[in-house]
Amino acid sequence: MSRQPRKPSETGIFHVMMRGINHQEIFCEAEDYYQFINTLDRMRTQYDDNGNPCGSNCTYYAYCLMSNHFHLLIREREEPVGDTVKRIASSYVYYYNRKYGRDGHLFKERFKSEPVNDIEYFTTLLRYIHQNPVKAGIVTEVKDYEYSSWGEYDGTVEPFFQICNTRSVLNRIPFKDLEEWVNVPLPDDVHCLDIEDSSRLRPSDDEVMMLIKTKTGATNSSAFQLLDDATKQQIFLELKDSGASLRQLERLTGIGKGVIHRIWTAGK
């Protein structure tokens, strides 16, 4: 089966997640985490043949490194995000294999990504990415995890060592608000990139569309978008209760995840 092309982003911003092959550890000790952060730093800049900076490959807004995977909130600049992530992975694999006397693959062949097209979902991802260590039970508070970008937001990391563009985020979201949001656990039904408990049953796409057709008469995303807001809100709440995911609903209805999540939150 051929691979599906990655969905483009209207903003150039993507949430990227990459796992170790067979879920194996990709960071074994502190040096590995810091080496990866250094790799992120190097790969965001383009250099000419003389080694002088000459452009920007990407901008980072957030990252979190877990023992067997990592998350990035990244904006592509002068090269496609896929090329940047491949270079990051290749550089780190070279370091890792040399250090641990191994060869072969370290990461799954293809990373996961999703476009980020609105500020609501961007904010959700800032929370989701930084809350990973808390959700995994590694720390009790976001600020206590050493290998994420949160220290760049709260000032724990000195400006010289920062690699994320926190300023553009904080110009739109005051730190007090962001700090409050990031420390409030996201609802269990928020599943970014559909990284979720496989034991949780979800309706198929056909089942979702059948419910929409039965309730509203709409048979495709264009018809659904013409429905009045109250009807769409009611359907999204019913689909939430049925176990449908945000990403699935965005794909089938053409409504952004940020909008759907706002409806879900308000409907509690």
KEKE-3310 file (N, C-alpha, C; in steps of 0.2 Angstrom, whole numbers, plus 5000, padded with zeros to 4 digits):
npx = (5004:5003:5011:5001:5001:5009:4998:4997:5001:4992:4998:5011:5016:5019:5014:5025:5030:5040:5045:5056:5062:5052:5048:5059:5071:5077:5084:5096:5103:5107:5117:5113:5100:5104:5112:5103:5095:5105:5107:5095:5096:5107:5102:5092:5097:5103:5119:5132:5145:5156:5154:5146:5132:5117:5104:5087:5081:5070:5058:5057:5044:5040:5046:5048:5057:5055:5059:5058:5053:5050:5043:5039:5035:5034:5039:5040:5053:5064:5066:5057:5047:5049:5061:5069:5067:5071:5085:5088:5085:5094:5107:5107:5106:5118:5126:5121:5123:5137:5141:5135:5140:5133:5123:5112:5094:5087:5076:5058:5053:5046:5041:5027:5016:5006:4996:4995:4983:4977:4976:4970:4972:4985:4988:4983:4992:5004:5001:4999:5011:5020:5015:5017:5027:5021:5009:5014:5019:5032:5036:5028:5024:5024:5035:5045:5051:5066:5069:5062:5054:5049:5056:5062:5051:5048:5059:5069:5079:5093:5094:5104:5105:5093:5082:5070:5057:5050:5046:5037:5026:5023:5020:5007:5001:5000:5012:5007:4994:4997:5005:4996:4987:4995:4997:4985:4978:4975:4959:4954:4949:4956:4967:4981:4988:4982:4988:4985:4976:4976:4966:4954:4939:4934:4923:4921:4925:4915:4904:4904:4900:4888:4880:4880:4873:4861:4856:4856:4855:4866:4878:4891:4907:4906:4892:4889:4896:4887:4877:4867:4875:4871:4866:4878:4886:4878:4880:4893:4895:4888:4896:4907:4904:4902:4915:4923:4937:4946:4955:4949:4936:4939:4945:4934:4923:4929:4930:4940:4951:4953:4942:4932:4937:4934:4921:4918:4924:4916:4904:4904)
npy = (4994:5011:5025:5038:5055:5068:5079:5096:5112:5126:5136:5133:5127:5112:5098:5086:5069:5056:5039:5027:5013:4998:5003:5005:5012:5028:5038:5036:5041:5056:5063:5059:5065:5079:5079:5077:5089:5098:5094:5098:5112:5114:5110:5119:5130:5136:5134:5141:5136:5139:5138:5148:5155:5156:5156:5150:5135:5131:5134:5132:5129:5122:5107:5090:5078:5061:5045:5035:5042:5057:5074:5088:5105:5113:5125:5125:5133:5137:5125:5109:5102:5089:5086:5093:5086:5073:5075:5079:5067:5058:5063:5062:5048:5044:5048:5041:5027:5026:5029:5019:5008:5001:4997:5001:5004:5016:5024:5023:5021:5031:5047:5053:5066:5081:5095:5111:5123:5133:5145:5140:5126:5125:5130:5120:5110:5115:5113:5099:5093:5098:5092:5078:5071:5072:5065:5053:5050:5053:5065:5076:5089:5100:5109:5102:5094:5090:5089:5096:5110:5118:5125:5135:5144:5147:5153:5146:5140:5148:5162:5161:5148:5144:5137:5138:5148:5157:5170:5175:5167:5171:5184:5183:5175:5178:5174:5171:5166:5155:5147:5144:5136:5126:5118:5113:5098:5090:5085:5068:5064:5071:5068:5070:5068:5056:5047:5036:5026:5010:5001:5007:5008:5014:5022:5018:5027:5025:5023:5035:5044:5038:5041:5055:5057:5051:5059:5072:5072:5076:5071:5073:5082:5095:5097:5096:5107:5117:5116:5123:5131:5126:5113:5107:5108:5100:5087:5085:5084:5072:5063:5064:5057:5045:5040:5045:5052:5068:5071:5062:5067:5080:5077:5071:5080:5092:5103:5112:5105:5113:5121:5110:5105:5116:5116:5103:5106:5116:5110:5102)
npz = (5000:4996:5003:5012:5007:5017:5026:5021:5029:5033:5040:5041:5052:5062:5072:5077:5079:5084:5086:5094:5086:5087:5099:5107:5119:5116:5122:5134:5144:5153:5145:5132:5130:5130:5119:5109:5110:5107:5094:5088:5089:5080:5068:5065:5058:5042:5033:5024:5011:5018:5031:5037:5044:5035:5033:5038:5043:5050:5064:5081:5093:5103:5113:5118:5126:5128:5135:5125:5113:5104:5104:5094:5091:5077:5065:5048:5037:5027:5021:5018:5031:5033:5028:5037:5049:5046:5044:5057:5064:5058:5061:5075:5076:5071:5081:5092:5088:5087:5100:5107:5101:5091:5076:5062:5061:5072:5074:5070:5053:5047:5053:5063:5059:5060:5054:5060:5062:5068:5082:5093:5093:5093:5105:5113:5109:5115:5128:5128:5124:5134:5145:5144:5152:5164:5163:5160:5173:5177:5183:5194:5191:5177:5177:5183:5174:5165:5152:5142:5133:5142:5152:5145:5143:5156:5161:5167:5159:5153:5142:5132:5129:5124:5112:5107:5099:5110:5112:5102:5105:5118:5116:5111:5120:5137:5149:5162:5159:5151:5159:5169:5161:5156:5167:5170:5168:5152:5145:5145:5133:5123:5110:5103:5087:5087:5096:5107:5119:5114:5118:5119:5111:5096:5085:5067:5052:5043:5052:5059:5049:5045:5057:5057:5044:5047:5058:5053:5039:5031:5019:5016:5020:5015:5015:5028:5034:5031:5039:5053:5068:5080:5078:5073:5084:5093:5086:5087:5100:5103:5095:5102:5114:5108:5106:5096:5088:5089:5078:5069:5067:5062:5050:5043:5044:5040:5049:5060:5072:5084:5085:5087:5099:5107:5107:5113:5126:5131:5132:5142)
capx = (5000:5007:5010:4997:5006:5007:4994:5000:4999:4991:5003:5018:5017:5017:5016:5029:5031:5044:5047:5061:5060:5050:5047:5065:5074:5082:5088:5097:5106:5107:5121:5109:5095:5107:5115:5098:5094:5110:5106:5089:5099:5111:5098:5087:5101:5107:5126:5135:5150:5161:5151:5143:5125:5115:5096:5084:5077:5064:5057:5054:5040:5040:5049:5048:5060:5054:5064:5057:5050:5050:5038:5041:5030:5039:5037:5045:5055:5067:5066:5051:5048:5051:5069:5073:5066:5076:5092:5089:5086:5100:5113:5107:5107:5125:5129:5119:5126:5144:5142:5133:5143:5128:5122:5106:5089:5085:5069:5053:5056:5043:5038:5021:5015:4999:4996:4992:4981:4973:4979:4967:4975:4992:4989:4982:4998:5009:4999:5000:5018:5024:5012:5019:5031:5017:5005:5018:5021:5039:5036:5021:5023:5027:5041:5050:5055:5072:5071:5057:5056:5045:5061:5063:5046:5048:5065:5074:5084:5096:5092:5109:5104:5086:5082:5063:5054:5045:5044:5031:5021:5021:5017:5000:4998:5003:5015:5003:4989:5000:5007:4990:4984:4999:4997:4978:4978:4970:4954:4956:4947:4960:4972:4985:4991:4979:4992:4980:4975:4973:4961:4948:4935:4932:4919:4924:4923:4908:4899:4903:4896:4881:4877:4879:4868:4855:4854:4856:4854:4872:4882:4898:4909:4903:4885:4889:4898:4882:4872:4868:4880:4868:4866:4884:4888:4875:4882:4900:4895:4886:4901:4912:4902:4903:4922:4926:4943:4947:4958:4945:4931:4942:4946:4927:4919:4932:4930:4946:4952:4953:4934:4929:4939:4931:4914:4918:4925:4910:4898:4905)
capy = (5000:5017:5030:5044:5061:5072:5085:5103:5116:5133:5141:5130:5124:5105:5094:5080:5064:5051:5034:5022:5007:4993:5007:5005:5018:5032:5042:5031:5044:5063:5065:5058:5071:5085:5079:5078:5096:5102:5093:5102:5118:5115:5109:5125:5135:5134:5136:5141:5132:5141:5137:5154:5155:5159:5155:5147:5129:5130:5138:5128:5132:5117:5100:5086:5071:5055:5040:5031:5046:5064:5078:5094:5109:5116:5128:5125:5139:5137:5118:5106:5100:5082:5086:5095:5080:5067:5077:5078:5060:5055:5066:5059:5041:5043:5049:5036:5021:5027:5029:5012:5002:4998:5000:5000:5009:5018:5027:5020:5023:5037:5050:5056:5073:5084:5102:5115:5128:5138:5146:5135:5119:5127:5131:5113:5106:5117:5110:5092:5092:5099:5088:5071:5068:5072:5060:5047:5049:5054:5071:5078:5096:5102:5113:5098:5089:5094:5088:5099:5117:5123:5129:5141:5148:5150:5157:5142:5140:5155:5164:5159:5141:5143:5136:5139:5155:5158:5177:5175:5164:5175:5190:5182:5172:5180:5169:5169:5162:5149:5143:5141:5131:5120:5114:5110:5092:5090:5080:5062:5063:5075:5064:5073:5063:5049:5043:5034:5019:5005:4997:5011:5007:5020:5021:5018:5032:5024:5023:5042:5047:5036:5045:5062:5057:5049:5065:5079:5072:5078:5065:5074:5087:5102:5098:5096:5113:5122:5116:5128:5130:5122:5106:5105:5107:5094:5081:5084:5081:5065:5059:5063:5052:5038:5039:5048:5057:5075:5070:5059:5072:5085:5074:5069:5086:5098:5107:5112:5102:5118:5122:5105:5104:5121:5114:5098:5108:5120:5105:5098)
capz = (5000:4995:5009:5010:5008:5023:5025:5022:5035:5031:5044:5041:5058:5062:5077:5075:5084:5082:5091:5093:5083:5092:5105:5111:5121:5111:5126:5139:5150:5152:5139:5126:5129:5129:5113:5105:5110:5103:5087:5086:5089:5074:5062:5063:5054:5036:5033:5017:5010:5022:5038:5040:5044:5029:5032:5043:5041:5054:5070:5086:5098:5109:5112:5124:5124:5132:5134:5118:5108:5106:5101:5092:5088:5073:5059:5042:5034:5020:5019:5021:5038:5033:5027:5043:5054:5043:5046:5065:5066:5055:5065:5082:5075:5070:5088:5096:5086:5088:5107:5110:5097:5087:5069:5060:5063:5079:5074:5065:5047:5046:5058:5062:5059:5059:5053:5066:5058:5072:5088:5099:5093:5094:5113:5115:5109:5120:5134:5127:5123:5140:5150:5143:5158:5170:5161:5161:5180:5178:5187:5196:5188:5171:5178:5186:5169:5163:5145:5138:5132:5147:5155:5141:5144:5163:5162:5170:5154:5151:5135:5127:5128:5122:5105:5104:5098:5115:5112:5098:5109:5124:5114:5110:5126:5142:5153:5167:5156:5148:5165:5171:5156:5155:5173:5170:5163:5146:5146:5142:5126:5118:5108:5098:5083:5089:5101:5112:5122:5109:5120:5118:5105:5092:5079:5061:5048:5040:5057:5061:5043:5046:5062:5054:5039:5051:5062:5049:5032:5027:5017:5015:5024:5013:5017:5036:5036:5029:5045:5058:5073:5086:5075:5072:5091:5096:5083:5089:5107:5102:5093:5107:5118:5105:5106:5090:5090:5086:5071:5064:5066:5058:5043:5040:5043:5038:5054:5063:5079:5089:5085:5090:5106:5111:5108:5118:5132:5133:5132:5149)
cpx = (5004:5006:5005:5002:5004:5003:4998:4997:4998:4996:5010:5020:5015:5018:5019:5030:5035:5046:5053:5058:5058:5049:5053:5067:5078:5086:5089:5100:5106:5111:5117:5104:5098:5110:5109:5096:5099:5109:5100:5092:5103:5107:5093:5090:5104:5114:5128:5141:5156:5160:5148:5136:5122:5107:5094:5080:5071:5064:5054:5050:5039:5043:5048:5051:5058:5059:5064:5054:5051:5045:5041:5035:5035:5036:5042:5047:5058:5068:5059:5052:5051:5058:5072:5072:5071:5083:5093:5090:5092:5106:5113:5108:5114:5128:5128:5123:5133:5145:5141:5136:5138:5127:5115:5101:5088:5078:5064:5055:5052:5040:5031:5020:5008:5000:4993:4990:4977:4977:4976:4970:4982:4993:4987:4988:5004:5007:5001:5007:5022:5021:5013:5022:5026:5012:5008:5020:5028:5040:5029:5019:5027:5034:5047:5054:5060:5072:5065:5058:5052:5050:5063:5057:5046:5054:5071:5080:5087:5095:5097:5108:5097:5086:5075:5061:5049:5042:5038:5025:5018:5019:5010:4997:5002:5006:5010:4997:4992:5002:5001:4987:4988:4999:4990:4978:4973:4965:4956:4954:4951:4966:4975:4988:4988:4983:4988:4980:4972:4967:4954:4945:4933:4928:4923:4922:4916:4903:4898:4899:4889:4877:4875:4873:4861:4852:4853:4854:4861:4876:4889:4900:4906:4896:4885:4891:4892:4876:4873:4872:4877:4868:4873:4887:4885:4878:4889:4900:4893:4892:4907:4910:4902:4910:4926:4932:4943:4949:4953:4939:4933:4942:4939:4923:4922:4932:4937:4946:4951:4945:4931:4930:4935:4924:4913:4919:4919:4904:4898:4900)
cpy = (5006:5022:5036:5050:5065:5078:5092:5107:5123:5138:5139:5127:5117:5103:5087:5076:5058:5046:5030:5016:5002:4996:5006:5012:5022:5037:5037:5035:5052:5066:5065:5063:5077:5085:5080:5086:5100:5100:5097:5109:5119:5114:5115:5130:5132:5137:5136:5136:5133:5141:5143:5153:5159:5159:5151:5141:5129:5134:5133:5132:5128:5111:5097:5080:5066:5050:5036:5035:5053:5068:5085:5098:5114:5119:5128:5132:5138:5130:5115:5103:5093:5081:5088:5089:5074:5069:5077:5071:5057:5057:5062:5051:5039:5043:5043:5029:5021:5026:5022:5006:4998:5000:4998:5005:5010:5020:5023:5024:5030:5040:5052:5063:5075:5092:5105:5122:5133:5139:5142:5129:5120:5127:5124:5109:5109:5114:5102:5090:5092:5094:5080:5068:5067:5066:5053:5045:5050:5060:5072:5085:5097:5105:5108:5094:5093:5094:5090:5106:5121:5127:5135:5146:5151:5153:5153:5141:5147:5156:5161:5152:5139:5142:5137:5147:5156:5165:5178:5172:5168:5182:5189:5179:5174:5174:5166:5164:5155:5145:5140:5135:5125:5116:5112:5104:5092:5085:5074:5061:5068:5070:5067:5068:5056:5045:5041:5027:5015:5001:5001:5010:5013:5018:5021:5025:5032:5025:5031:5045:5045:5040:5052:5062:5056:5055:5071:5078:5074:5072:5067:5080:5094:5103:5099:5104:5119:5121:5121:5126:5125:5115:5103:5103:5101:5087:5080:5081:5074:5061:5059:5057:5045:5036:5041:5052:5063:5074:5067:5063:5078:5083:5073:5075:5092:5104:5107:5109:5107:5120:5116:5104:5110:5119:5108:5101:5112:5116:5101:5100)
cpz = (5000:5001:5007:5011:5014:5021:5026:5027:5032:5034:5043:5047:5059:5069:5075:5081:5081:5087:5089:5090:5088:5099:5110:5114:5116:5115:5133:5145:5148:5146:5132:5125:5127:5122:5108:5104:5106:5095:5084:5085:5082:5068:5060:5059:5048:5036:5026:5017:5015:5030:5041:5039:5038:5028:5038:5040:5044:5060:5075:5091:5104:5108:5118:5122:5130:5131:5127:5112:5109:5102:5099:5089:5084:5067:5053:5039:5027:5017:5021:5027:5038:5032:5034:5048:5052:5045:5054:5067:5064:5059:5072:5081:5075:5077:5092:5095:5088:5096:5110:5106:5094:5080:5067:5062:5070:5079:5069:5059:5045:5052:5057:5063:5058:5058:5059:5062:5061:5079:5094:5099:5095:5102:5116:5115:5113:5126:5134:5127:5130:5146:5149:5149:5164:5169:5162:5168:5182:5183:5189:5193:5182:5172:5180:5181:5166:5155:5140:5137:5137:5151:5151:5141:5151:5165:5166:5166:5152:5144:5130:5125:5125:5114:5102:5104:5103:5115:5108:5101:5114:5122:5112:5116:5132:5146:5158:5165:5154:5154:5168:5167:5156:5161:5174:5165:5158:5147:5142:5135:5121:5117:5102:5094:5084:5092:5107:5114:5116:5111:5120:5111:5102:5086:5072:5057:5046:5046:5059:5055:5043:5051:5060:5049:5043:5055:5058:5042:5028:5026:5016:5020:5022:5015:5025:5038:5035:5035:5050:5064:5078:5084:5075:5079:5094:5093:5086:5096:5107:5100:5098:5112:5115:5104:5100:5092:5087:5079:5066:5062:5061:5051:5040:5039:5040:5043:5058:5070:5085:5090:5089:5097:5110:5112:5114:5125:5135:5135:5139:5154)
residu = (MET:SER:ARG:GLN:PRO:ARG:LYS:PRO:SER:GLU:THR:GLY:ILE:PHE:HIS:VAL:MET:MET:ARG:GLY:ILE:ASN:HIS:GLN:GLU:ILE:PHE:CYS:GLU:ALA:GLU:ASP:TYR:TYR:GLN:PHE:ILE:ASN:THR:LEU:ASP:ARG:MET:ARG:THR:GLN:TYR:ASP:ASP:ASN:GLY:ASN:PRO:CYS:GLY:SER:ASN:CYS:THR:TYR:TYR:ALA:TYR:CYS:LEU:MET:SER:ASN:HIS:PHE:HIS:LEU:LEU:ILE:ARG:GLU:ARG:GLU:GLU:PRO:VAL:GLY:ASP:THR:VAL:LYS:ARG:ILE:ALA:SER:SER:TYR:VAL:TYR:TYR:TYR:ASN:ARG:LYS:TYR:GLY:ARG:ASP:GLY:HIS:LEU:PHE:LYS:GLU:ARG:PHE:LYS:SER:GLU:PRO:VAL:ASN:ASP:ILE:GLU:TYR:PHE:THR:THR:LEU:LEU:ARG:TYR:ILE:HIS:GLN:ASN:PRO:VAL:LYS:ALA:GLY:ILE:VAL:THR:GLU:VAL:LYS:ASP:TYR:GLU:TYR:SER:SER:TRP:GLY:GLU:TYR:ASP:GLY:THR:VAL:GLU:PRO:PHE:PHE:GLN:ILE:CYS:ASN:THR:ARG:SER:VAL:LEU:ASN:ARG:ILE:PRO:PHE:LYS:ASP:LEU:GLU:GLU:TRP:VAL:ASN:VAL:PRO:LEU:PRO:ASP:ASP:VAL:HIS:CYS:LEU:ASP:ILE:GLU:ASP:SER:SER:ARG:LEU:ARG:PRO:SER:ASP:ASP:GLU:VAL:MET:MET:LEU:ILE:LYS:THR:LYS:THR:GLY:ALA:THR:ASN:SER:SER:ALA:PHE:GLN:LEU:LEU:ASP:ASP:ALA:THR:LYS:GLN:GLN:ILE:PHE:LEU:GLU:LEU:LYS:ASP:SER:GLY:ALA:SER:LEU:ARG:GLN:LEU:GLU:ARG:LEU:THR:GLY:ILE:GLY:LYS:GLY:VAL:ILE:HIS:ARG:ILE:TRP:THR:ALA:GLY:LYS)
# end
